[in-house]
Amino acid sequence: MTVDLFTPLSTIDWTDLPAVAAASRTVLDALDQDRSDLQKLVDGAVSDPDLTRLHEHYDILDKIVIHDDPTGWRLRLHVFLPGYFDRPHTHRWDYVSRLLDGSYQHTLYGTADQFGDSDDLSGIDPRALIARMVRTESSGSTYALHHSMIHSVVAADWTTTLIVRGPAVTDRFVVSDRENATVWWQYGAVREDPAAQAAKRMSAAQVTASVQGLHDRGIFG
């Protein structure tokens, strides 16, 4: 089932966001409607050594990779832990998100050209960012976001999303802190210190606990 389901995403033009959104929605619809298939993918990801090295745990977010495609796209489950919020930021890749459970406030600020492309972003004041759209994403919501979009999220406890993450198109992305008036570049794993990579990699116990929490909250039906 998954081979046929995933094939369109492995052959798509990832620069065509409407096409990406349509193809991704097919995958997300199928796995949202048949949670038993989603559970099989998650169960497989727990025991697959190539995937377990990609799972990440932060103090307020778990990321479980359930498919890592040779063409560069990934399918991930995100679990937003109590207290989750993030700073206005961009991404290294386009993505399409489906909320399986919970909700979050989603704020869009426009595109990253507001920050420019200089290696040194210290002269930029993120407090000048203006919210261009504020909306609530709730269970069943689906949206596609271009990697250049500046956005932020404040999530209800245990909100769970299924993400189609496209191939990386840049090696860095912008993060800003409006409270401290700072902006900086953050880089992908290939440029991270090994210690930083190890610090966020989920342990077997953390993966087990995260997946058990999905079962306990009825994510798989």
Backbone as a chain_set.jsonl record, in Angstrom:
{"seq": "MTVDLFTPLSTIDWTDLPAVAAASRTVLDALDQDRSDLQKLVDGAVSDPDLTRLHEHYDILDKIVIHDDPTGWRLRLHVFLPGYFDRPHTHRWDYVSRLLDGSYQHTLYGTADQFGDSDDLSGIDPRALIARMVRTESSGSTYALHHSMIHSVVAADWTTTLIVRGPAVTDRFVVSDRENATVWWQYGAVREDPAAQAAKRMSAAQVTASVQGLHDRGIFG", "coords": {"N": [[0.825, -1.208, 0.0], [1.867, 1.275, 0.876], [3.944, 1.76, -0.924], [2.679, 2.272, -3.415], [1.15, 4.426, -2.573], [3.051, 6.334, -1.856], [4.506, 6.819, -4.162], [3.784, 9.02, -6.014], [4.771, 11.27, -4.588], [7.435, 10.822, -4.72], [8.133, 11.39, -7.258], [7.388, 13.906, -7.926], [7.432, 17.426, -8.881], [9.065, 19.371, -6.778], [9.226, 22.089, -6.644], [6.826, 23.098, -7.299], [4.44, 24.204, -5.527], [1.528, 24.064, -5.293], [1.073, 21.577, -6.6], [2.556, 19.905, -4.962], [1.094, 20.199, -2.596], [-1.348, 19.011, -3.33], [-0.607, 16.335, -3.949], [0.481, 15.552, -1.527], [-1.72, 15.791, 0.151], [-3.241, 13.613, -0.646], [-1.778, 11.468, 0.422], [-1.814, 12.154, 3.162], [-4.57, 12.217, 3.673], [-5.226, 9.503, 3.292], [-3.798, 8.196, 5.356], [-4.784, 9.467, 7.567], [-7.444, 8.736, 7.5], [-7.334, 5.982, 7.689], [-6.217, 4.898, 10.359], [-5.018, 2.617, 11.271], [-3.179, 1.837, 9.336], [-1.414, 3.952, 9.583], [-0.513, 3.422, 12.155], [0.898, 1.027, 11.688], [3.036, 1.986, 10.158], [4.279, 3.625, 12.054], [4.933, 1.743, 14.031], [6.765, 0.236, 12.558], [8.741, 2.158, 12.226], [9.784, 2.383, 14.73], [11.397, 0.197, 15.099], [13.162, 0.185, 12.98], [16.46, 0.602, 12.153], [17.557, 2.541, 10.456], [15.714, 4.554, 10.552], [15.38, 5.09, 13.279], [17.61, 6.531, 14.029], [16.958, 9.017, 13.181], [14.878, 10.052, 14.635], [13.823, 12.641, 16.848], [14.078, 14.339, 19.973], [12.985, 17.075, 21.806], [12.758, 19.542, 24.45], [10.124, 20.364, 24.322], [8.964, 19.105, 22.147], [8.432, 16.21, 20.147], [9.767, 14.423, 17.4], [9.025, 12.03, 15.096], [10.261, 10.088, 12.622], [8.719, 8.476, 10.027], [8.933, 7.678, 7.46], [11.591, 7.772, 5.249], [12.449, 8.951, 2.351], [14.328, 7.931, -0.537], [14.47, 9.943, -2.445], [14.518, 12.279, -1.043], [12.387, 13.375, 0.43], [10.426, 13.306, 3.48], [8.28, 11.602, 5.806], [6.738, 12.524, 8.735], [5.805, 12.302, 12.189], [4.738, 14.707, 14.451], [4.764, 15.541, 17.822], [3.512, 17.813, 19.958], [4.645, 18.927, 22.895], [3.638, 19.687, 26.348], [3.428, 23.196, 26.886], [4.428, 24.084, 24.455], [5.859, 26.368, 22.208], [7.074, 28.336, 19.48], [9.641, 30.403, 18.001], [9.392, 33.127, 15.615], [10.2, 31.894, 12.444], [11.852, 30.422, 9.561], [12.044, 27.694, 7.167], [14.096, 24.929, 5.954], [12.977, 23.573, 3.946], [10.044, 22.955, 1.985], [6.781, 22.171, 3.298], [3.944, 20.058, 4.084], [1.204, 19.927, 6.207], [-0.895, 17.992, 8.329], [-3.222, 18.174, 10.862], [-3.744, 15.848, 13.273], [-4.748, 15.642, 15.791], [-5.73, 17.852, 18.414], [-4.735, 21.36, 18.517], [-3.405, 24.486, 17.224], [-2.278, 27.903, 17.494], [-1.485, 29.722, 14.701], [0.759, 31.811, 13.204], [1.531, 33.954, 10.549], [4.098, 35.827, 9.002], [4.971, 36.867, 6.61], [7.567, 36.761, 4.048], [11.037, 35.541, 4.018], [12.714, 37.383, 2.825], [12.601, 39.745, 4.114], [14.574, 39.666, 5.987], [16.894, 39.549, 4.557], [19.983, 38.223, 3.111], [22.405, 38.154, 4.313], [25.313, 36.885, 5.991], [25.621, 37.821, 8.538], [23.21, 38.661, 10.721], [22.804, 40.395, 12.753], [22.081, 43.064, 12.856], [19.392, 43.277, 12.445], [16.08, 43.863, 13.478], [13.785, 41.86, 14.892], [11.423, 42.607, 16.042], [10.145, 44.265, 14.38], [8.679, 42.725, 12.717], [5.537, 42.052, 11.246], [2.463, 40.629, 11.954], [0.837, 38.891, 9.47], [-1.138, 37.075, 9.027], [-3.24, 35.411, 11.267], [-4.29, 32.432, 12.504], [-6.261, 29.629, 13.583], [-5.225, 26.392, 13.63], [-6.76, 23.327, 13.56], [-7.853, 19.995, 14.536], [-7.876, 17.99, 11.703], [-7.228, 20.046, 9.981], [-5.373, 21.074, 7.105], [-2.455, 22.263, 5.547], [-0.159, 23.824, 3.253], [3.174, 24.955, 3.275], [5.529, 27.247, 2.112], [9.115, 27.161, 2.082], [10.298, 29.637, 2.531], [8.601, 31.159, 4.053], [7.984, 33.094, 6.925], [7.012, 32.055, 10.052], [5.15, 31.227, 13.086], [4.253, 29.143, 15.887], [1.949, 28.346, 18.445], [1.106, 25.848, 20.508], [-1.548, 23.689, 21.651], [-1.42, 21.413, 24.432], [-0.028, 18.273, 23.637], [-0.807, 18.246, 21.015], [-0.933, 16.712, 17.84], [0.635, 16.113, 14.775], [0.821, 15.195, 11.314], [3.323, 15.17, 8.974], [4.385, 15.967, 5.732], [7.456, 16.384, 4.628], [9.394, 18.177, 2.459], [12.25, 17.753, 0.168], [15.36, 19.176, 1.247], [16.094, 22.536, 0.43], [17.854, 24.478, 0.992], [20.738, 25.131, 3.036], [20.426, 26.358, 5.426], [18.346, 28.145, 7.822], [16.25, 30.83, 9.004], [15.963, 32.0, 12.331], [14.231, 33.82, 14.788], [14.075, 35.938, 17.677], [11.798, 37.718, 19.177], [11.458, 38.805, 21.682], [14.038, 39.106, 22.751], [15.127, 40.515, 20.726], [16.729, 39.413, 18.641], [18.199, 37.814, 15.766], [19.085, 34.958, 13.886], [21.019, 32.604, 11.929], [20.26, 29.185, 11.493], [21.53, 25.909, 11.09], [21.368, 22.903, 9.051], [21.496, 19.32, 9.812], [23.844, 18.29, 8.685], [25.755, 20.173, 9.102], [25.941, 20.385, 11.767], [27.38, 20.119, 15.02], [28.624, 16.986, 16.189], [27.988, 16.411, 18.863], [25.772, 18.016, 19.32], [23.951, 16.861, 17.581], [23.707, 14.34, 18.776], [22.565, 15.036, 21.196], [19.919, 15.679, 20.666], [18.881, 13.408, 19.568], [16.496, 10.836, 19.821], [16.256, 8.6, 22.531], [15.899, 5.005, 22.911], [14.089, 4.525, 24.96], [12.733, 6.962, 25.08], [11.492, 7.017, 22.573], [9.79, 4.792, 22.831], [8.139, 5.689, 24.936], [6.968, 7.942, 23.751], [5.52, 6.831, 21.596], [3.82, 5.154, 23.012], [2.326, 7.081, 24.305], [0.914, 8.113, 22.123], [-0.761, 5.945, 21.566], [-2.186, 5.883, 24.001], [-3.593, 8.261, 23.896], [-5.353, 7.776, 21.909], [-4.697, 8.152, 19.218], [-4.356, 6.347, 17.166], [-6.813, 5.266, 16.888]], "CA": [[0.0, 0.0, 0.0], [2.645, 2.499, 1.018], [4.722, 2.004, -2.143], [1.795, 2.945, -4.371], [0.708, 5.701, -1.999], [4.147, 7.293, -1.785], [5.158, 7.023, -5.469], [3.65, 10.38, -6.572], [5.643, 12.21, -3.89], [8.818, 10.529, -5.086], [8.354, 11.795, -8.656], [6.776, 15.221, -8.109], [8.262, 18.627, -8.95], [8.917, 19.968, -5.451], [9.155, 23.549, -6.743], [5.433, 23.423, -7.623], [3.787, 24.01, -4.243], [0.171, 23.526, -5.415], [1.144, 20.151, -6.911], [3.02, 19.252, -3.733], [-0.027, 20.184, -1.661], [-2.346, 18.035, -3.794], [-0.074, 14.978, -3.793], [0.638, 15.29, -0.093], [-3.042, 15.615, 0.744], [-3.65, 12.232, -0.912], [-1.105, 10.633, 1.415], [-2.291, 12.505, 4.496], [-5.958, 11.758, 3.775], [-5.263, 8.048, 3.413], [-3.306, 7.764, 6.661], [-5.693, 10.015, 8.576], [-8.695, 7.983, 7.461], [-7.063, 4.613, 8.131], [-5.172, 5.071, 11.367], [-4.308, 1.356, 11.459], [-2.018, 1.888, 8.452], [-0.475, 4.872, 10.224], [0.099, 2.713, 13.274], [1.885, 0.089, 11.147], [4.225, 2.761, 9.792], [4.942, 4.049, 13.287], [5.527, 0.55, 14.639], [7.951, -0.092, 11.779], [9.766, 3.175, 12.446], [10.37, 2.173, 16.054], [12.385, -0.879, 15.046], [14.021, 0.347, 11.804], [17.651, 1.344, 12.589], [17.791, 3.703, 9.6], [14.787, 5.605, 10.971], [15.534, 5.437, 14.694], [18.651, 7.563, 14.179], [16.416, 10.298, 12.734], [13.891, 10.551, 15.592], [14.392, 13.697, 17.672], [13.334, 14.78, 21.153], [13.328, 18.361, 22.403], [12.029, 19.662, 25.712], [8.692, 20.595, 24.078], [8.551, 18.527, 20.859], [8.974, 14.944, 19.648], [9.658, 14.211, 15.961], [9.22, 10.623, 14.755], [10.321, 9.917, 11.176], [8.115, 7.178, 9.697], [9.391, 7.308, 6.114], [12.693, 8.588, 4.745], [12.477, 8.543, 0.956], [15.607, 8.161, -1.211], [14.429, 11.18, -3.236], [14.753, 13.43, -0.181], [11.272, 13.812, 1.27], [10.189, 12.486, 4.66], [6.987, 11.644, 6.477], [7.042, 12.586, 10.162], [4.812, 12.638, 13.205], [5.186, 15.666, 15.447], [3.959, 15.614, 19.045], [3.812, 19.067, 20.628], [4.574, 18.649, 24.315], [3.096, 20.815, 27.116], [4.187, 24.448, 26.874], [5.086, 24.314, 23.177], [5.771, 27.556, 21.364], [8.329, 28.565, 18.783], [9.921, 31.773, 17.588], [9.228, 33.304, 14.17], [11.298, 31.211, 11.775], [11.598, 29.828, 8.25], [12.463, 26.291, 7.115], [15.003, 24.588, 4.847], [12.216, 22.768, 3.003], [8.594, 23.134, 1.986], [6.123, 21.049, 3.949], [2.486, 20.009, 4.144], [0.869, 19.444, 7.544], [-2.254, 17.597, 8.695], [-3.413, 18.014, 12.29], [-4.484, 14.639, 13.616], [-5.397, 15.836, 17.081], [-5.31, 19.076, 19.068], [-4.84, 22.612, 17.769], [-2.423, 25.519, 17.555], [-2.365, 29.223, 16.873], [-0.493, 29.775, 13.633], [0.944, 33.198, 12.777], [2.377, 34.155, 9.37], [4.686, 37.167, 9.013], [5.559, 37.212, 5.323], [8.691, 35.93, 3.615], [12.34, 35.767, 4.631], [13.477, 38.479, 2.217], [12.634, 40.836, 5.088], [15.804, 39.529, 6.744], [18.045, 39.563, 3.676], [20.74, 36.978, 2.99], [23.736, 38.348, 4.883], [25.703, 35.923, 7.014], [25.464, 38.491, 9.828], [21.858, 39.206, 10.855], [22.739, 41.042, 14.064], [21.515, 44.407, 12.775], [17.969, 43.205, 12.11], [15.218, 43.851, 14.648], [12.602, 41.043, 14.585], [10.216, 43.233, 16.579], [9.489, 44.962, 13.272], [7.813, 41.789, 12.002], [4.107, 42.308, 11.379], [1.627, 39.452, 11.698], [0.029, 39.055, 8.259], [-2.301, 36.199, 9.188], [-3.283, 34.637, 12.5], [-5.391, 31.497, 12.365], [-6.194, 28.436, 14.423], [-5.219, 25.103, 12.955], [-7.367, 22.355, 14.463], [-7.879, 18.629, 14.033], [-8.382, 17.916, 10.336], [-6.658, 21.112, 9.149], [-4.23, 20.764, 6.241], [-1.922, 23.433, 4.843], [1.178, 23.711, 2.671], [3.948, 26.161, 3.577], [6.799, 27.41, 1.398], [10.223, 27.245, 3.036], [10.695, 31.023, 2.783], [7.606, 31.837, 4.885], [8.253, 33.261, 8.352], [5.801, 31.729, 10.811], [5.343, 30.733, 14.445], [3.167, 28.272, 16.352], [1.73, 28.112, 19.875], [0.28, 24.633, 20.416], [-2.176, 23.051, 22.805], [-0.678, 20.238, 24.892], [-0.135, 16.976, 22.978], [-1.225, 18.345, 19.608], [-0.2, 15.735, 17.023], [0.516, 16.413, 13.353], [1.493, 14.344, 10.339], [4.013, 16.135, 8.126], [5.177, 15.631, 4.551], [8.564, 17.338, 4.575], [10.052, 18.056, 1.17], [13.713, 17.771, 0.165], [15.965, 20.437, 1.646], [16.457, 23.395, -0.686], [18.898, 25.365, 1.478], [21.416, 24.501, 4.176], [20.205, 27.116, 6.655], [17.072, 28.825, 7.938], [16.283, 31.952, 9.937], [15.214, 31.96, 13.58], [14.248, 35.136, 15.426], [13.53, 36.044, 19.026], [11.285, 39.082, 19.278], [11.634, 39.296, 23.052], [15.432, 39.514, 22.93], [15.502, 41.307, 19.545], [17.85, 38.769, 17.962], [17.929, 36.996, 14.581], [20.276, 34.206, 13.566], [20.903, 31.454, 11.033], [20.43, 27.849, 12.053], [21.943, 25.04, 9.995], [20.909, 21.525, 9.05], [22.275, 18.331, 10.551], [25.161, 18.032, 8.091], [26.69, 21.178, 9.607], [25.857, 20.42, 13.218], [28.363, 19.427, 15.832], [28.139, 15.656, 16.562], [27.41, 16.441, 20.203], [24.437, 18.609, 19.191], [23.111, 15.836, 16.965], [23.456, 13.287, 19.76], [21.738, 15.563, 22.287], [18.503, 15.711, 20.297], [18.446, 12.099, 19.075], [15.66, 10.161, 20.806], [16.677, 7.293, 23.038], [14.884, 3.964, 22.73], [13.065, 4.726, 25.983], [11.929, 8.123, 24.694], [10.643, 6.603, 21.455], [8.75, 3.929, 23.377], [7.213, 6.511, 25.712], [6.23, 8.804, 22.837], [4.56, 6.013, 20.859], [2.804, 4.724, 23.972], [1.451, 8.226, 24.497], [0.011, 8.164, 20.962], [-1.781, 4.925, 21.809], [-3.017, 6.26, 25.145], [-4.473, 9.373, 23.514], [-6.264, 7.31, 20.873], [-4.316, 8.662, 17.892], [-4.486, 5.274, 16.183], [-8.184, 4.784, 16.894]], "C": [[0.855, 1.252, 0.0], [3.466, 2.806, -0.222], [3.878, 2.764, -3.157], [1.386, 4.323, -3.868], [1.801, 6.76, -2.08], [4.761, 7.633, -3.142], [4.986, 8.423, -6.031], [4.554, 11.409, -5.895], [7.112, 12.003, -4.234], [9.144, 10.973, -6.505], [7.901, 13.229, -8.927], [7.83, 16.32, -8.279], [8.067, 19.395, -7.648], [8.958, 21.492, -5.479], [7.738, 24.03, -7.043], [4.593, 23.174, -6.372], [2.332, 23.542, -4.358], [0.153, 22.028, -5.741], [1.605, 19.353, -5.699], [1.876, 19.126, -2.735], [-1.051, 19.115, -2.043], [-1.86, 16.602, -3.579], [0.061, 14.595, -2.327], [-0.705, 15.043, 0.569], [-3.557, 14.185, 0.513], [-3.056, 11.288, 0.122], [-1.678, 10.882, 2.806], [-3.733, 12.064, 4.709], [-6.018, 10.258, 4.051], [-4.861, 7.595, 4.815], [-4.151, 8.322, 7.802], [-6.968, 9.178, 8.648], [-8.524, 6.535, 7.901], [-5.895, 4.656, 9.111], [-4.425, 3.758, 11.642], [-3.081, 1.291, 10.555], [-0.961, 2.84, 9.015], [0.23, 4.177, 11.378], [1.159, 1.726, 12.788], [3.173, 0.809, 10.761], [5.003, 3.186, 11.03], [5.62, 2.862, 13.966], [6.797, 0.139, 13.889], [9.086, 0.879, 12.028], [10.467, 3.016, 13.787], [11.505, 1.165, 15.999], [13.366, -0.77, 13.878], [15.245, 1.181, 12.186], [17.939, 2.567, 11.729], [16.886, 4.87, 9.974], [15.018, 6.023, 12.418], [16.62, 6.497, 14.901], [18.148, 8.953, 13.805], [15.384, 10.876, 13.705], [14.555, 11.57, 16.52], [13.458, 14.056, 18.831], [13.889, 16.111, 21.635], [12.496, 18.505, 23.677], [10.538, 19.865, 25.495], [8.218, 20.026, 22.737], [9.227, 17.183, 20.626], [8.752, 14.878, 18.139], [9.98, 12.746, 15.673], [9.153, 10.49, 13.235], [9.787, 8.539, 10.829], [8.352, 6.779, 8.244], [10.468, 8.293, 5.7], [12.942, 8.159, 3.311], [13.841, 8.817, 0.321], [15.642, 9.449, -2.034], [14.51, 12.436, -2.378], [13.594, 13.886, 0.678], [11.075, 12.833, 2.426], [8.749, 12.64, 5.131], [7.261, 11.546, 7.971], [5.771, 12.796, 10.975], [5.442, 13.634, 14.165], [4.221, 15.624, 16.626], [4.418, 16.847, 19.819], [3.58, 18.883, 22.128], [4.069, 19.867, 25.088], [4.024, 22.026, 27.118], [4.782, 24.809, 25.531], [4.793, 25.699, 22.603], [7.084, 27.643, 20.596], [8.446, 30.034, 18.379], [9.634, 31.911, 16.094], [10.449, 32.763, 13.424], [10.871, 30.797, 10.368], [11.992, 28.351, 8.328], [13.462, 26.1, 5.978], [14.265, 23.861, 3.736], [10.756, 23.19, 3.074], [7.975, 21.958, 2.734], [4.609, 21.19, 3.877], [2.121, 19.323, 5.452], [-0.609, 19.092, 7.645], [-2.314, 17.46, 10.215], [-4.288, 16.801, 12.541], [-5.271, 14.806, 14.908], [-4.869, 17.126, 17.7], [-5.465, 20.3, 18.18], [-3.634, 23.497, 18.076], [-2.75, 26.83, 16.857], [-1.186, 29.383, 15.93], [-0.421, 31.208, 13.12], [1.92, 33.263, 11.609], [2.815, 35.61, 9.31], [5.191, 37.631, 7.654], [6.801, 36.384, 5.054], [10.04, 36.429, 4.127], [13.148, 36.873, 3.976], [13.47, 39.722, 3.104], [13.937, 40.837, 5.881], [17.053, 39.651, 5.874], [18.797, 38.243, 3.723], [22.149, 37.101, 3.549], [24.038, 37.266, 5.912], [25.499, 36.495, 8.415], [24.1, 39.17, 9.881], [21.692, 40.039, 12.125], [22.105, 42.427, 14.019], [20.02, 44.432, 12.517], [17.144, 43.085, 13.393], [13.945, 43.064, 14.337], [11.309, 41.625, 15.156], [9.47, 44.023, 15.517], [8.591, 44.028, 12.454], [6.342, 42.097, 12.294], [3.345, 41.025, 11.065], [0.729, 39.725, 10.501], [-1.209, 38.156, 8.268], [-2.156, 35.469, 10.512], [-4.501, 33.734, 12.412], [-5.197, 30.333, 13.331], [-6.255, 27.209, 13.537], [-5.758, 24.081, 13.946], [-7.422, 20.987, 13.798], [-8.57, 18.568, 12.673], [-7.831, 18.984, 9.419], [-5.482, 20.589, 8.33], [-3.763, 22.052, 5.591], [-0.533, 23.109, 4.301], [1.909, 25.026, 2.901], [5.261, 26.146, 2.804], [7.926, 27.652, 2.402], [10.62, 28.677, 3.386], [9.738, 31.763, 3.713], [8.066, 31.906, 6.339], [6.955, 32.974, 9.103], [6.164, 31.321, 12.222], [4.088, 30.004, 14.879], [3.148, 28.263, 17.875], [0.698, 26.993, 19.976], [-0.345, 24.243, 21.744], [-1.395, 21.781, 23.153], [-1.044, 18.998, 24.086], [-0.745, 17.053, 21.574], [-0.329, 17.442, 18.765], [-0.445, 16.015, 15.555], [1.279, 15.393, 12.528], [2.025, 15.26, 9.247], [4.643, 15.445, 6.917], [6.216, 16.73, 4.4], [9.344, 17.139, 3.29], [11.564, 17.999, 1.279], [14.239, 19.149, 0.559], [16.376, 21.233, 0.407], [17.51, 24.421, -0.282], [19.536, 24.714, 2.693], [21.192, 25.259, 5.48], [18.826, 27.775, 6.639], [17.18, 29.884, 9.034], [15.44, 31.645, 11.166], [15.32, 33.337, 14.217], [13.627, 35.062, 16.804], [13.098, 37.488, 19.222], [11.506, 39.666, 20.672], [13.037, 39.829, 23.278], [15.99, 40.291, 21.742], [16.731, 40.734, 18.842], [17.353, 37.932, 16.796], [19.206, 36.237, 14.249], [19.951, 33.106, 12.557], [21.058, 30.169, 11.839], [20.64, 26.883, 10.89], [21.422, 23.621, 10.168], [21.903, 20.589, 9.701], [23.675, 18.132, 9.998], [26.204, 19.029, 8.582], [26.641, 21.307, 11.123], [27.024, 19.681, 13.85], [27.803, 18.049, 16.227], [27.489, 15.617, 17.94], [25.995, 17.013, 20.168], [23.475, 17.614, 18.567], [22.733, 14.761, 17.987], [22.487, 13.759, 20.839], [20.25, 15.536, 21.948], [17.985, 14.365, 19.777], [17.675, 11.374, 20.167], [16.291, 8.845, 21.243], [15.562, 6.28, 22.784], [13.745, 4.144, 23.731], [12.161, 5.903, 25.634], [10.999, 7.791, 23.536], [9.483, 5.762, 21.965], [7.698, 4.742, 24.123], [6.36, 7.382, 24.802], [5.16, 8.025, 22.088], [3.462, 5.506, 21.788], [1.818, 5.856, 24.243], [0.474, 8.392, 23.341], [-1.111, 7.15, 21.12], [-2.742, 5.376, 22.917], [-4.001, 7.367, 24.798], [-5.392, 9.018, 22.355], [-5.948, 7.799, 19.473], [-4.538, 7.604, 16.812], [-5.889, 4.66, 16.163], [-8.47, 3.794, 17.991]], "O": [[0.613, 2.18, -0.771], [3.672, 3.974, -0.553], [4.312, 3.783, -3.694], [1.287, 5.272, -4.645], [1.525, 7.932, -2.338], [5.465, 8.635, -3.262], [5.971, 8.993, -6.501], [5.051, 12.323, -6.554], [7.933, 12.905, -4.059], [10.305, 10.939, -6.914], [8.024, 13.709, -10.054], [8.979, 16.157, -7.868], [7.017, 20.003, -7.438], [8.748, 22.129, -4.447], [7.477, 25.232, -7.041], [4.089, 22.069, -6.171], [1.925, 22.683, -3.576], [-0.683, 21.292, -5.218], [1.106, 18.258, -5.44], [1.703, 18.084, -2.105], [-1.56, 18.399, -1.18], [-2.607, 15.755, -3.088], [-0.211, 13.459, -1.939], [-0.822, 14.187, 1.446], [-4.228, 13.617, 1.376], [-3.748, 10.41, 0.639], [-1.989, 9.941, 3.538], [-4.088, 11.592, 5.79], [-6.756, 9.802, 4.924], [-5.501, 6.719, 5.396], [-4.227, 7.724, 8.876], [-7.504, 8.943, 9.731], [-9.458, 5.928, 8.426], [-4.739, 4.472, 8.732], [-3.321, 3.78, 12.187], [-2.05, 0.751, 10.955], [0.237, 2.569, 8.932], [1.439, 4.329, 11.554], [2.213, 1.601, 13.412], [4.27, 0.305, 11.005], [6.232, 3.118, 11.056], [6.757, 2.973, 14.423], [7.786, -0.258, 14.506], [10.254, 0.489, 12.043], [11.602, 3.457, 13.962], [12.467, 1.263, 16.762], [14.31, -1.556, 13.797], [15.095, 2.358, 12.515], [18.509, 3.54, 12.222], [17.231, 6.03, 9.75], [14.865, 7.199, 12.749], [16.549, 7.275, 15.853], [18.817, 9.952, 14.07], [15.047, 12.056, 13.615], [15.703, 11.391, 16.929], [12.235, 14.076, 18.691], [15.092, 16.262, 21.845], [11.627, 17.676, 23.948], [9.749, 19.571, 26.393], [7.167, 20.432, 22.241], [10.424, 17.022, 20.868], [7.679, 15.233, 17.652], [11.079, 12.277, 15.972], [8.113, 10.749, 12.631], [10.333, 7.533, 11.282], [8.009, 5.668, 7.841], [10.279, 9.506, 5.789], [13.569, 7.129, 3.068], [14.453, 9.844, 0.616], [16.717, 9.989, -2.294], [14.566, 13.544, -2.912], [13.786, 14.706, 1.575], [11.502, 11.68, 2.359], [8.095, 13.655, 4.892], [7.926, 10.617, 8.43], [4.799, 13.388, 10.505], [6.559, 13.423, 14.639], [3.004, 15.667, 16.444], [5.559, 16.919, 20.275], [2.445, 18.704, 22.569], [4.067, 20.973, 24.548], [5.232, 21.905, 27.32], [5.57, 25.751, 25.451], [3.645, 26.134, 22.525], [8.094, 27.082, 21.023], [7.476, 30.791, 18.417], [9.632, 30.91, 15.376], [11.585, 33.124, 13.73], [9.688, 30.818, 10.031], [12.241, 27.822, 9.411], [13.652, 26.987, 5.147], [14.851, 23.562, 2.696], [10.293, 23.712, 4.088], [8.563, 20.879, 2.801], [4.07, 22.272, 3.644], [2.659, 18.264, 5.775], [-1.466, 19.8, 7.117], [-1.534, 16.705, 10.795], [-5.428, 16.734, 12.081], [-6.322, 14.193, 15.095], [-3.696, 17.46, 17.533], [-6.226, 20.286, 17.212], [-2.931, 23.283, 19.063], [-3.389, 26.872, 15.805], [-0.033, 29.2, 16.319], [-1.42, 31.756, 12.655], [3.01, 32.694, 11.673], [2.015, 36.518, 9.535], [5.79, 38.703, 7.563], [7.061, 35.408, 5.758], [10.175, 37.559, 4.596], [14.179, 37.273, 4.518], [14.245, 40.65, 2.874], [14.359, 41.876, 6.387], [18.153, 39.838, 6.394], [18.319, 37.265, 4.297], [22.997, 36.246, 3.289], [23.145, 36.791, 6.614], [25.237, 35.755, 9.364], [23.861, 40.144, 9.167], [20.57, 40.352, 12.525], [21.636, 42.917, 15.046], [19.437, 45.508, 12.383], [17.474, 42.299, 14.281], [13.1, 43.552, 13.586], [10.219, 41.183, 14.793], [8.316, 44.408, 15.71], [7.832, 44.485, 11.6], [5.96, 42.364, 13.433], [3.563, 40.409, 10.022], [-0.051, 40.677, 10.511], [-2.201, 38.444, 7.598], [-1.08, 34.97, 10.841], [-5.624, 34.217, 12.262], [-4.095, 30.095, 13.826], [-7.212, 27.012, 12.789], [-5.255, 23.985, 15.065], [-7.074, 20.846, 12.626], [-9.699, 19.032, 12.513], [-7.944, 18.861, 8.199], [-4.697, 19.767, 8.803], [-4.581, 22.85, 5.133], [0.169, 22.241, 4.819], [1.325, 26.097, 2.738], [6.006, 25.167, 2.836], [7.715, 28.271, 3.445], [11.22, 28.907, 4.436], [10.032, 32.886, 4.123], [8.486, 30.902, 6.914], [5.922, 33.58, 8.821], [7.334, 31.096, 12.531], [3.007, 30.209, 14.328], [4.194, 28.183, 18.518], [-0.453, 27.168, 19.575], [0.238, 24.436, 22.811], [-0.788, 21.155, 22.284], [-2.222, 18.706, 23.878], [-1.152, 16.034, 21.015], [0.887, 17.411, 18.954], [-1.592, 16.142, 15.126], [2.258, 14.805, 12.988], [1.271, 16.037, 8.661], [5.355, 14.451, 7.067], [5.884, 17.872, 4.082], [9.893, 16.063, 3.051], [12.111, 18.177, 2.368], [13.628, 20.167, 0.237], [16.932, 20.681, -0.542], [18.006, 25.16, -1.132], [18.936, 23.837, 3.315], [21.703, 24.858, 6.526], [18.218, 27.943, 5.582], [18.077, 29.84, 9.876], [14.342, 31.099, 11.059], [16.385, 33.954, 14.189], [12.76, 34.228, 17.066], [13.931, 38.375, 19.411], [11.715, 40.869, 20.823], [13.221, 40.868, 23.912], [17.159, 40.679, 21.733], [17.655, 41.467, 18.49], [16.24, 37.406, 16.821], [20.297, 36.803, 14.321], [18.795, 32.73, 12.358], [21.884, 30.084, 12.748], [20.013, 27.016, 9.839], [21.082, 23.193, 11.271], [22.999, 20.99, 10.091], [24.601, 17.837, 10.753], [27.403, 18.767, 8.491], [27.227, 22.226, 11.696], [27.575, 18.741, 13.277], [26.624, 17.949, 16.566], [26.538, 14.866, 18.155], [25.119, 16.551, 20.899], [22.316, 17.528, 18.972], [21.581, 14.329, 18.051], [21.68, 12.976, 21.339], [19.413, 15.388, 22.838], [16.782, 14.202, 19.57], [18.133, 11.299, 21.308], [16.794, 8.078, 20.422], [14.428, 6.652, 22.48], [12.578, 3.942, 23.395], [10.954, 5.848, 25.868], [9.85, 8.232, 23.513], [8.333, 5.983, 21.586], [6.5, 4.509, 23.961], [5.165, 7.55, 25.045], [4.028, 8.489, 21.954], [2.299, 5.437, 21.392], [0.619, 5.621, 24.392], [-0.676, 8.773, 23.557], [-2.273, 7.451, 20.844], [-3.96, 5.26, 22.778], [-5.109, 7.413, 25.333], [-6.133, 9.873, 21.87], [-6.837, 7.856, 18.623], [-4.871, 7.934, 15.674], [-6.119, 3.651, 15.496], [-9.596, 3.309, 18.107]]}, "num_chains": 1, "name": "protein.A"}
